[in-house]
Amino acid sequence: MEKIKVKTFVMNSQNPLHHERLDNSINNFIESNDIEVIDVKYSTSVTTGSNGHHYWYPSAMLIYKTK
């Protein structure tokens, strides 16, 4: 019986390759599991620290079915 599930991925913007790491994390999860991808939802949050720097937090929610 197939069940619909979700997995959330969140990256910290202090790493300059955060978007690439997010993609790699999602791709590695898909390759490592016997799943059928239904959809991927991307989002980015931006905050400003007390030092005035902007911090980006890209995230994604993977919606999938187990087999």
QUIMO-V14343 format. One line per field, one symbol per residue. ss: DSSP state (h for helix, s for strand, l for the rest). A space follows every 10 residues. Layout:
ss=???
This chain:
ss=lllsssssss lllllllhhh hhhhhhhhhh hhllssssss ssssssssll lllsssssss ssssssl
